[in-house]
């Protein structure tokens, strides 16, 4: 098999689960696939943009060192509307890491997908400031304030295109690999090693520590404004928002994937982490690596059988 196959890599939206994108990129590198074209929405734009700029190593070291308390410190609550968090702290950290790179000068073709919320349209950034494009693409509605750029108010690209395959169609590569971060919640068939590691580090209580701490701030502020006469919901405000975003993006993603089918689809289960679980980055990177390895094994086996035009490859956690 040609070990220098070129890849168009499509990195989807899904909050902290996007750390799995790093594992997928590492697996492709180890298997000698050449990523020549990347399109990303939200966290996919962030990881893909950092990789295209040659800054992914630096970002990976930083995010893997984060503890739960570090994540909380980076979230600056906003009381002026437009979003729960201002986003200034985290954006300053990201800006220092990625610098002032211009998209058109990157060694890898790159497209960041955002949404112009006022005109209700999808925006593809293929030139200009990499940071500004990423900043607009990761502005999750109601979580972070919309980002003003080029006369537009930008929000998360996943609002309209959670798995943006279409931008990669302009460039011919050997195969297209798409990553959907909104796969099924259950994780059957995990190896014994992975299961023990997860059980030790990602109990339900530990996994939700960041969410619960944020919820305390939000719910206290919300109760002061709304009063205590209304019945309590079974979910916090943040959890309801998280579930709503996941539901919306999962529905849209499958519609988009039906229109533009990749050669390989890798689905990361929602159960590997929540919206802000960046303190679980190392484990999610490993999940991404394992899922990508399974996908490539199947793809290469199919090529060996000589029927590479007969079927697409889809890999989710049922196959681990």
C-alpha positions as CSV (number, residue, x, y, z in Angstrom):
1,X,0.0,0.0,0.0
2,X,1.1,3.6,-0.7
3,X,2.2,4.9,2.6
4,X,1.9,8.5,1.5
5,X,-1.9,8.7,0.8
6,X,-3.2,12.3,1.1
7,X,-6.0,13.0,3.4
8,X,-8.7,15.7,3.6
9,X,-9.5,15.8,7.3
10,X,-12.9,17.0,8.6
11,X,-13.0,17.8,12.3
12,X,-16.4,18.3,13.9
13,X,-17.7,20.4,16.7
14,X,-18.5,19.1,20.2
15,X,-16.7,21.0,23.0
16,X,-14.0,19.2,25.0
17,X,-14.6,15.9,23.2
18,X,-12.6,17.6,20.4
19,X,-9.5,16.6,22.2
20,X,-10.1,13.2,20.4
21,X,-9.2,15.1,17.2
22,X,-5.6,15.3,18.5
23,X,-5.4,11.5,18.9
24,X,-6.8,11.1,15.4
25,X,-4.1,13.4,13.9
26,X,-1.4,11.6,15.9
27,X,-2.6,8.2,14.6
28,X,-2.6,9.5,11.0
29,X,0.9,10.7,11.4
30,X,2.1,7.4,12.9
31,X,0.5,5.5,10.0
32,X,2.2,7.8,7.4
33,X,-0.9,9.4,6.0
34,X,-0.3,13.0,4.8
35,X,-2.9,15.5,5.9
36,X,-3.0,18.1,3.2
37,X,-6.4,19.7,3.7
38,X,-8.4,20.4,6.9
39,X,-11.8,21.8,7.5
40,X,-13.1,22.3,11.1
41,X,-16.0,23.7,13.0
42,X,-15.8,25.0,16.6
43,X,-13.3,22.8,18.5
44,X,-12.5,21.1,15.2
45,X,-11.4,24.5,13.8
46,X,-9.2,25.1,16.9
47,X,-7.4,21.7,16.8
48,X,-7.2,21.7,13.0
49,X,-6.0,25.3,12.9
50,X,-3.3,24.7,15.5
51,X,-2.1,21.7,13.6
52,X,-2.0,23.5,10.3
53,X,0.0,26.2,11.9
54,X,2.5,23.8,13.4
55,X,1.4,24.6,17.0
56,X,-0.5,21.4,18.0
57,X,2.4,20.1,20.1
58,X,2.4,23.2,22.2
59,X,-1.4,23.1,22.6
60,X,-1.5,19.4,23.5
61,X,1.1,19.9,26.2
62,X,-0.9,22.8,27.7
63,X,-4.3,21.1,27.6
64,X,-3.0,17.8,29.0
65,X,-1.6,19.6,32.0
66,X,-5.0,21.2,32.9
67,X,-6.6,20.3,36.1
68,X,-10.3,20.8,36.9
69,X,-9.5,24.0,38.9
70,X,-7.5,25.3,35.9
71,X,-10.6,25.0,33.7
72,X,-12.7,26.8,36.2
73,X,-10.2,29.7,36.4
74,X,-10.3,30.2,32.6
75,X,-14.1,30.6,32.6
76,X,-15.0,34.3,33.3
77,X,-18.7,34.7,33.9
78,X,-20.5,37.5,32.0
79,X,-23.4,39.4,33.4
80,X,-23.9,41.7,30.4
81,X,-25.8,39.3,28.1
82,X,-24.8,37.5,24.9
83,X,-23.3,34.5,26.7
84,X,-22.6,32.9,30.1
85,X,-18.9,33.6,29.7
86,X,-16.9,36.5,28.3
87,X,-14.2,34.2,27.0
88,X,-11.4,36.7,27.4
89,X,-9.2,34.5,29.6
90,X,-9.2,31.4,27.4
91,X,-8.9,33.5,24.2
92,X,-5.8,35.3,25.5
93,X,-4.2,31.9,26.2
94,X,-5.0,30.6,22.8
95,X,-3.9,33.8,21.1
96,X,-0.5,33.7,22.8
97,X,-0.1,30.1,21.6
98,X,-1.1,30.5,17.9
99,X,0.4,33.9,17.4
100,X,-0.6,36.0,14.3
101,X,-0.6,33.3,11.7
102,X,-2.5,34.0,8.4
103,X,-4.6,31.2,7.0
104,X,-3.4,31.7,3.5
105,X,0.2,31.3,4.5
106,X,-0.2,28.0,6.4
107,X,1.6,24.9,5.0
108,X,-1.7,22.9,5.1
109,X,-4.8,24.1,3.3
110,X,-7.3,25.1,6.1
111,X,-10.9,26.2,6.4
112,X,-12.5,27.4,9.6
113,X,-16.3,27.3,9.5
114,X,-18.4,29.8,11.5
115,X,-21.9,31.2,11.3
116,X,-22.9,34.8,10.6
117,X,-25.8,34.9,13.1
118,X,-27.3,38.1,11.8
119,X,-27.5,36.9,8.2
120,X,-28.1,33.3,9.2
121,X,-25.5,31.8,6.9
122,X,-22.4,29.6,7.0
123,X,-19.0,31.3,6.6
124,X,-15.8,29.7,5.4
125,X,-12.6,31.4,6.4
126,X,-9.7,30.5,4.1
127,X,-7.7,33.7,4.5
128,X,-6.9,36.3,7.1
129,X,-6.2,35.9,10.8
130,X,-6.2,32.3,12.0
131,X,-6.9,33.3,15.5
132,X,-9.9,35.5,14.6
133,X,-11.4,32.7,12.4
134,X,-11.0,30.2,15.3
135,X,-12.4,32.7,17.8
136,X,-15.5,33.1,15.7
137,X,-15.9,29.4,15.1
138,X,-15.8,28.4,18.8
139,X,-18.3,31.0,20.0
140,X,-20.9,28.5,21.3
141,X,-24.3,30.3,21.4
142,X,-25.4,31.3,24.9
143,X,-22.1,30.0,26.3
144,X,-19.7,32.5,24.8
145,X,-20.5,35.9,23.4
146,X,-20.7,36.2,19.5
147,X,-17.4,37.4,18.0
148,X,-17.4,40.5,15.8
149,X,-15.2,40.1,12.8
150,X,-15.3,41.5,9.2
151,X,-18.6,43.2,9.8
152,X,-20.3,40.0,11.1
153,X,-21.3,38.6,14.4
154,X,-19.9,35.1,14.4
155,X,-21.0,32.1,16.4
156,X,-20.1,28.4,16.5
157,X,-19.8,26.8,13.1
158,X,-21.5,23.7,14.5
159,X,-24.8,25.6,14.5
160,X,-25.2,25.0,10.8
161,X,-22.5,22.5,9.9
162,X,-21.1,20.3,12.8
163,X,-19.1,18.1,10.4
164,X,-18.0,20.4,7.5
165,X,-17.1,18.1,4.6
166,X,-18.1,20.5,1.8
167,X,-15.1,22.9,2.2
168,X,-12.7,20.0,1.6
169,X,-14.3,19.1,-1.8
170,X,-12.4,21.9,-3.6
171,X,-9.2,19.9,-3.2
172,X,-8.5,16.4,-4.6
173,X,-7.0,14.0,-2.1
174,X,-6.8,10.2,-1.9
175,X,-9.4,10.0,0.8
176,X,-11.6,12.1,3.1
177,X,-11.8,11.3,6.8
178,X,-14.6,12.9,8.8
179,X,-14.9,13.0,12.6
180,X,-18.3,13.3,14.3
181,X,-18.0,14.2,18.0
182,X,-21.7,13.4,18.7
183,X,-21.7,9.6,18.5
184,X,-23.7,7.3,20.7
185,X,-23.4,7.8,24.5
186,X,-22.8,4.1,25.3
187,X,-19.3,2.7,25.0
188,X,-19.6,-1.1,24.6
189,X,-16.7,-3.3,23.9
190,X,-14.0,-1.2,25.5
191,X,-10.7,-3.1,26.3
192,X,-10.2,-4.1,29.9
193,X,-7.2,-1.8,30.2
194,X,-9.2,1.2,29.0
195,X,-12.2,0.3,31.2
196,X,-10.1,0.2,34.4
197,X,-8.4,3.4,33.5
198,X,-11.7,5.2,32.9
199,X,-13.2,3.8,36.0
200,X,-10.4,5.1,38.1
201,X,-10.2,8.5,36.6
202,X,-13.6,9.3,35.1
203,X,-16.2,8.2,37.5
204,X,-19.5,10.0,36.9
205,X,-18.9,12.2,40.0
206,X,-15.4,13.2,38.9
207,X,-16.4,13.8,35.3
208,X,-19.1,16.3,36.3
209,X,-17.0,18.2,38.8
210,X,-16.4,21.1,36.5
211,X,-20.0,21.2,35.4
212,X,-21.3,21.1,39.0
213,X,-18.9,24.0,40.0
214,X,-20.0,26.1,37.1
215,X,-23.6,25.2,37.8
216,X,-23.4,26.5,41.3
217,X,-22.3,29.9,40.0
218,X,-24.9,30.0,37.2
219,X,-27.8,28.7,39.3
220,X,-27.1,31.1,42.2
221,X,-27.1,34.0,39.7
222,X,-30.2,32.7,37.9
223,X,-32.1,32.2,41.2
224,X,-31.4,35.7,42.2
225,X,-33.0,37.0,39.0
226,X,-35.8,34.5,38.6
227,X,-36.8,34.0,42.3
228,X,-37.4,30.6,44.0
229,X,-41.1,30.2,43.3
230,X,-40.6,28.2,40.1
231,X,-40.4,24.4,40.3
232,X,-36.9,22.9,40.0
233,X,-35.9,21.2,36.8
234,X,-34.1,17.9,36.9
235,X,-31.3,19.4,34.9
236,X,-29.3,22.5,35.6
237,X,-29.3,25.4,33.2
238,X,-25.8,24.4,31.8
239,X,-26.7,20.7,31.5
240,X,-29.9,21.5,29.6
241,X,-27.9,23.8,27.3
242,X,-25.3,21.1,26.8
243,X,-27.9,18.4,26.0
244,X,-29.8,20.8,23.6
245,X,-26.6,21.6,21.7
246,X,-25.6,17.9,21.4
247,X,-29.1,17.0,20.1
248,X,-29.2,19.8,17.6
249,X,-25.7,19.1,16.3
250,X,-26.2,15.4,16.1
251,X,-29.3,15.8,14.0
252,X,-27.7,18.3,11.6
253,X,-24.5,16.3,11.4
254,X,-26.3,13.2,10.1
255,X,-28.2,15.3,7.5
256,X,-24.9,16.8,6.3
257,X,-23.2,13.4,6.2
258,X,-26.0,12.0,4.1
259,X,-25.3,14.7,1.6
260,X,-21.5,14.4,1.5
261,X,-20.3,10.9,2.5
262,X,-16.7,10.7,3.5
263,X,-14.5,7.6,2.8
264,X,-14.0,7.1,6.5
265,X,-16.4,8.3,9.3
266,X,-15.1,8.2,12.9
267,X,-17.7,8.7,15.5
268,X,-16.6,9.8,19.0
269,X,-19.3,8.9,21.6
270,X,-20.8,11.7,23.7
271,X,-20.1,9.7,26.8
272,X,-16.3,10.3,26.7
273,X,-16.7,13.8,28.1
274,X,-18.8,16.9,28.5
275,X,-18.6,20.4,27.2
276,X,-15.9,21.7,29.6
277,X,-14.1,18.4,30.5
278,X,-10.7,19.6,29.2
279,X,-9.1,18.1,32.3
280,X,-9.8,14.7,30.7
281,X,-7.8,15.6,27.5
282,X,-5.3,12.8,27.8
283,X,-8.0,10.1,27.9
284,X,-10.0,11.6,25.0
285,X,-6.8,11.9,22.9
286,X,-6.2,8.2,23.5
287,X,-9.9,7.4,22.6
288,X,-9.4,9.3,19.3
289,X,-6.2,7.5,18.5
290,X,-7.8,4.0,19.1
291,X,-10.8,4.8,17.0
292,X,-8.7,6.1,14.2
293,X,-6.5,3.0,14.3
294,X,-9.5,0.8,14.0
295,X,-10.8,2.8,11.1
296,X,-7.5,2.7,9.2
297,X,-7.2,-1.1,9.9
298,X,-10.5,-1.6,8.2
299,X,-9.7,0.8,5.3
300,X,-6.3,-0.9,4.6
301,X,-7.9,-4.4,4.9
302,X,-10.5,-3.3,2.3
303,X,-7.8,-2.1,0.0
304,X,-6.0,-5.4,0.3
305,X,-9.2,-7.2,-0.8
306,X,-9.3,-4.9,-3.9
307,X,-12.8,-3.6,-3.4
308,X,-12.0,-0.1,-2.2
309,X,-14.9,1.4,-4.3
310,X,-17.6,-0.9,-2.9
311,X,-18.2,0.6,0.6
312,X,-17.4,3.5,2.9
313,X,-15.9,2.9,6.3
314,X,-17.7,3.9,9.5
315,X,-16.2,3.3,12.8
316,X,-17.7,3.9,16.2
317,X,-17.2,2.5,19.7
318,X,-19.1,-0.8,18.9
319,X,-15.9,-1.8,17.1
320,X,-13.4,-1.2,19.8
